[in-house]
Amino acid sequence: MWVELHDTDGRNIFVNMDNATDFRRWNPDDKQTHIALGAFGDKGRVILVAETPEEIISLISAKR
């Protein structure tokens, strides 16, 4: 499912969350959430978004 998220400058990023393997903020004071598409490291891709993991979960739940 595609979800509209935003970078820290407010620009739209459309992410296919069906391909996300996990998403998190590594530290409590982080301003960006890391969304892993595939494995972390050189085999996968990481997208950084402004929304919190809780906000992303709410967006996914609202689409179901």
C-alpha positions in Angstrom: 0.0 0.0 0.0 1.2 3.4 -0.9 1.5 6.0 1.8 2.2 9.7 1.4 4.9 10.8 3.8 7.2 13.9 3.9 10.9 14.7 4.1 12.1 17.2 6.7 11.6 20.0 4.2 7.9 19.1 3.8 8.2 17.6 0.3 6.0 14.6 -0.5 7.5 11.1 -0.5 5.3 8.3 -1.6 6.4 5.0 -0.1 5.1 1.5 -0.8 4.9 0.2 2.7 4.2 -3.3 1.4 8.0 -3.3 0.7 9.1 -1.9 4.0 10.9 -4.4 6.3 10.9 -2.1 9.3 10.8 1.5 10.3 12.2 3.2 13.4 13.8 6.2 15.0 17.2 5.0 16.2 17.3 7.6 19.1 14.6 9.4 21.1 15.8 12.8 19.8 15.9 11.8 16.1 14.0 14.1 13.8 13.6 11.5 11.0 12.2 8.0 10.8 14.3 5.4 8.9 12.2 3.2 6.6 14.1 0.1 5.4 13.1 -1.3 2.0 14.9 -4.6 1.9 17.7 -5.4 4.2 19.8 -2.7 5.9 23.2 -2.2 4.4 24.3 -2.3 0.8 21.6 -4.7 -0.4 18.7 -2.5 0.7 17.5 1.1 0.6 16.6 3.4 3.5 14.2 6.3 3.1 14.2 9.1 5.8 10.8 10.7 6.6 9.6 13.3 9.0 6.6 11.3 10.4 7.1 9.3 13.6 6.6 5.5 13.5 3.3 6.0 15.4 2.1 8.4 12.7 3.0 6.0 10.0 1.1 3.2 11.7 -1.9 5.4 12.0 -1.8 6.2 8.3 -1.5 2.5 7.4 -4.4 1.6 9.7 -6.6 4.3 8.2 -6.1 2.9 4.7 -7.2 -0.6 5.7 
